[in-house]
Amino acid sequence: MTKREQVESYILDLMDQVDPTGKNTERYKLLFKGLNGKQFDEFMHHLKQKDTQISVVLPNLSSDITSDSAIAIAKKRKVPVFAKVVFKDQKTGRAYTTKYEHLILTLPVRRLSQYLFHKISLPESDSHVNPVSGQVIPPDKGAALSAIETQMLVSKGLETSIIELVKIRAGDVNAYKAMKYQIEETGEVSLADVPMTGRPRSAITAQMYLHAMGINSNL
């Protein structure tokens, strides 16, 4: 077995262990099949320089890989994922070490432009409402939720947040009034106590437009 074959076998075996579906194994088989000797050497060079890395592609909310299986594989491959944390007190300068080991991972961070400070605004009221959509409009409009941001919430399973943002705060007038009343009376609100019997006015308006065009819908 050549050195390249040994490397490929190692990576494919690793993919088999990490992803029991075999989809990532097939992905790397196709990758290696399309690389000639020079391209494979360049791929290895980038791995060594940490310009790229061996990655596993999984759909959001996939249950094919569990935390227990990932930790077991890391231990088998002698990859340290737990360590004691040392932190320094800013006032005294003394260093402290945690009693227990903690999970330490290197994770990518993606920051959307919508989260930048120059995108944040604080409206003084919510009295300006579009009668067609039921949504707050400028100058009282404080924020907007893009399709990409909604998909991010879906990928994280934050269904309650989605209901609040795209239903209660996005045109369901009765639910929004009930939420505001709870906040004004008690200082807090729970969506479990907000009636969900209505629909966002924007959905009602869109359905009327479609019906006027002779198009049935289930919005």
N, C-alpha and C positions, 0 to 999 in steps of 0.2 A: 504493500500500500504506500503510495507516494505521500509526501508531506501535505500536499493540497488535499488529497483524499482524507487524510487524518483530520485536518482542520474542518472540512465539510462534514465529516461524520460526527465530529464533536458538536458542531452547531446544530445539526439536524437532530441529534440525540437530545440536546438541551431543549429544542423546540417541542419535541415529543413529550418531554417531562412537564414543561410549563403549560402547554396547550394540548389537552387530550383530544380536541376535535381534529387535530392534524392539519388545520388550515394554514397555520404559520409555518409548519414543516414544508408544505407544498409551496408556500411563497418563497422560501429560501432555496428550495430545489430549483425553481424556475430562475431565481436570481443567479445561482451558480452555473446553471446550464447556459446562460447568456453571457457569461464572462470568459474571455480568453485568458491566457496566462498572464499577460501584462495587466489586464484589467483586474484580475484577481489579486495580483501583487499590490496594485494601487489600493484596492479595497482593504487589504491587510495593513497597509501603511496608514491609511486613515484610521483604522481601528486602534493601531498602536499609538498614533498621535492624539487619539480621542477626539478626532474631528467628526467621527460618526460612532455608532454603537449598535450592538445587536438589539433589536427591538421586537416586541410582541404586539401585534395589532388585534384588538378585541372590540366588539361592539359595546356601546354604553350599556351599563346595568347587566353585563354578562355574568352568569353564574358558573361559567366553565372553569374559572380560576378562583380559588378561595384564598383568604389570607393564610390559612393553615398550610395549604399546599405550597404557596409561594415561600413561606418561611422554611418549610421542610426542605425545599429545593435549595434555598440559600445556604442552609446548614450543610447540606450534602456537598455543595460546591465550595464550601468554606468561604462564603461571602458574609462578612459581619454586617448584621442589620440592627443589632442591639448594642448599646454602649451607655456607660454612665456619662452624664453631662456635667461639664465643668463651667461654671459661670462666676463672674467677678462682680462683687458689690461696687457700684459706681462711687459711693461715698467713702468707704473704708479702703477699697482696693484689695480686699481679701478675697481669695478664691474659694469657692465651695464646690464640692462634688456631690451629686445626687446619690441617695442611698441605693436606689434601684436602677437597673439598666432600662433605657427607653429606646423605642424604635426610631432609628435615624435613617432617613431616606433622602435622596437627591431628587427633587421634583421640578419639572418645568413650570414656569409661571407665565401666564398670558394675561395681559392687562388690556382690556378694551378701551378705546378712546372715550366711550361713554362714561367711564369711571374716573376720568381725569377731573381735577378740581375746576378747570375753567368751564367744564360742562355742567357743573352743579349750580342750581338756582334755588332760591327759597321764596316762593310766592307768599304774598301777604294774605290772600284769601282764596276761596274756590267758588266765587260767585259768578264768574263768567263761564257759562256752559253752552256748548254747541247744541241747539235743539234737535239737530238731525242725529248726532252720534251720542248725545248725553254725556260727552266727555268735557273735562275742563280745558279751556282754550286760553291762549295768551290774552292779557298779561298774567293770568293766574296759573297758567300751565307751568308745573315745576319739573316735570320729567316725562320721558317717553320710553317705551319698551320696544326694542327692535326684534325682528324675527330671530336673529342670531342669539340675542340675550334670552329669548324665550326658549330656544333650543337648548341653551346651556342649563336653564332651570329644569327642563325636562330630563336632561342627561343626568342630573344630580338627584332626580326624584323629588324635587321640591314642588309637589302638586298644590299644596296649600298656598304657597306664594303665588303660583300661577293663577289660581282662582281669584285671589285678592287683586292682582294686578290687571288681569285681562277680563275680569267680570265685574267685580265690585267697584273698582276704581276706573273702569273703562266703559261705563255707560249703563250699568244696572242701577237706575236711580233709586229705587226703593231699598235695595240692599245697602247702597252707599249712605242713604239717610239713616238707616238703622245703625250702621257702623259709627257714623258721626254722633248720633244720639248717645250711644254707649260710651264713647270717648268723653263727651262733654259731661255726662252724668257720673261716671265712675273713674275716668282717667285712664281706662284701659279697655281693650276689646278682644273678644275671642270670636273667630269666624264660626265656631260651633254654635254661637248664639245669634248669628246673623241669618235672617231668612233668605233662602236661596230659591224662592219660588219664581222670581222674575227672570228677565233676560236683558242683556245689554241692549240699549236702544240702537246702537250701531248695527247689531245683528238683525234687529227687527226692520230697520231701514233698508239694509242690504237685501233682505228677503223680499221686501215690497218692490224694490227696483227690479229684482229678478223676475218676480211674478208679472210685473208690468211689461217685461220683455217676453213673457210667455215661457219662462223657465221655472220649473219646479225645483225646490231645494229643501234641505232639511237643516238649515242653519239654526 
